[in-house]
């Protein structure tokens, strides 16, 4: 990967929990968590991208999206180096029923499926799974 990618991720909070999707890096044999989101397409703003990504992946519409900050992320995934600029948002779901679902089935545009779940700070610490991208933890439980 030789290009810098731009991504938008969205943090959703409910009570004392945050919604995170579970991923797996085969080269590291590592389970990790990250907020829902993905790549920003050409001609699309980061705000538009987050709304599109959330709808494509978990079929939910959002409102009150607010930019929390921007991260530069240098990483290795599946043995490949990566470099991305990540716009980090917070938002609310329009449908309140999503907050009552413990596990939410998600699907990436490449067909890869995942499970997103509501996790507390304690559950994340207990599992000892990292949350990516690095630096995002500052916004997970703090509005």
N, C-alpha and C positions, 0 to 999 in steps of 0.2 A: 504494500500500500504506500504510494508515494505522494498522494494528495492529502491536503488537510480537509477533513469533512466537517460540515456544520450539522449540529443536531439540536433538537429541542426535547427536553424531558419535563414531565409534569408531576409535581408532588401533590397528592391528595391526602388530606388528614381527616380523621373521624375519631372523636373523643381523644384517647391517648395513643392512637395508632396511625400508621402511614401505610399507603398501598404501594407494595413493591412487587415486581415480577422476578421470578427466579430464573436464573440462567446457569449455564454450565460451560466451562472452558476445558475441552478435552486434553489439550496439551499440558495444562497444569493440574488436571484432575480436580478442578475446583468448582464448587457450587458458590454462586454469588447472587446478590440482589441488586436491582436498580429500578428507578421509577419508570413508568410507561412513557414511551415517546420514540423518536427516531429521526431520520434524516430530514433536512429541510430541502425541498425541491427548488430548482431554478425558478425565479419569479415569484416565490412564495415568501411571505414574512415568517418569522419564527412563531408569531402568535397564530397565524393560519396553520402552520405546520403542526403545532401541538394539538389543535382542534381536530385536524385531519387524522393525525396518527392515533389519537385516542379513539376516534370513531372507527377507523379501520381495524384497530387491534381488538377493542372490546365492545364495539357497537354502542358507545355512550357519547352523548353530547355534553359539553361542558359550558360553564359560564364563569364570570368573574376571574378570568385568567389575569395573573399579575406576574411580571418578571421579577424574580428574586435576585438574580445575578447571572454572571457568565463565568464559565470555567474553561481553562485550557487543559486538555487531557492528553498526556503522552502515555501510551500503554502498550501492552502486548496481549493479543488474544489469539488463541489457537496457533501460537508460534509466529505470528505476524505482528510487526510493529505497526502501531496506529497513532494518529495525531488528529484530534478533533477539537473544535470550539463548541461548547455546549451551553445553550441558553436554558436556564433552569426557571421553570414557572411553578406557581401554585394555582389551583383552580378548584371549583366545586362541580360536582355532577348535577345535571338538571334533574335526573331521575333519583329520588331519595332512596329507592329500594336497593340500589347498588351498595349502599353503606351497610346493609344487613347481610350481605353475602360474604361469607368467610373466604371462599375461594372463587376467583373469577377466571374463566377460561379466556386466554388471549391467543391471537394468531398474528404472526408477523407477515409482511407482504410476500416473503419467500416461502410461506407455507409452514414454517416452524411454529409449533404451538408451545404455549407456556401457561403456567398458573401464576396469577397474581393473588396476593393475600394481604390482609390487614395485619400488620405486625407492630408490637409495642417496642419501645427502646430496650426493654428487658429481654424480649424474645430475640431480638437481633443480637444482643450481647451473648445470650445463652447459646444460640446456634453457632456463634463465632464465624458466620459467613460474612465476607466483606460486602460492603455496599459501594457500588461504582456509579459514576466516576469518582475518583478520589477528590475530596473536598466538598462533596455534596452533603455530607453529614451535618454541616453547619446549618442547613435549612430543613432537614427532615422533621424535626419536632419544634422548630422555632419559626414562627410566622414573621 
